[in-house]
Amino acid sequence: MSLPTCPFCGAGTVERVGQWGGQIITAQWRCQACNTYFEALREDFDDPVPADPRHERRP
């Protein structure tokens, strides 16, 4: 699985912060360069890059 690049600044230093985005085929990402959050299409549903647990919401 290739990591997405930031759609705002083009940096490749991103981390996944949510397993699911607004649609089931997207995941939530954060750019470490410009600190922008964005959604990108998921390429693989086996979850090889788990979301950072510090960003997971708990009820």
Secondary structure as the mmCIF struct_conf table of DSSP 4:
data_model
#
loop_
_struct_conf.conf_type_id
_struct_conf.id
_struct_conf.beg_label_comp_id
_struct_conf.beg_label_asym_id
_struct_conf.beg_label_seq_id
_struct_conf.end_label_comp_id
_struct_conf.end_label_asym_id
_struct_conf.end_label_seq_id
HELX_LH_PP_P HELX_LH_PP_P1 SER A 2 CYS A 6
TURN_TY1_P TURN_TY1_P1 PRO A 7 CYS A 9
BEND BEND1 GLY A 12 GLY A 12
STRN STRN1 VAL A 14 GLY A 18
BEND BEND2 GLN A 19 GLN A 19
BEND BEND3 GLY A 22 GLN A 23
TURN_TY1_P TURN_TY1_P2 ILE A 24 ILE A 25
STRN STRN2 THR A 26 CYS A 31
TURN_TY1_P TURN_TY1_P3 GLN A 32 CYS A 34
STRN STRN3 TYR A 37 LEU A 41
BEND BEND4 GLU A 43 GLU A 43
TURN_TY1_P TURN_TY1_P4 PHE A 45 ASP A 46
BEND BEND5 PRO A 48 VAL A 49
HELX_LH_PP_P HELX_LH_PP_P2 PRO A 50 ASP A 52
HELX_RH_3T_P HELX_RH_3T_P1 PRO A 53 HIS A 55
#
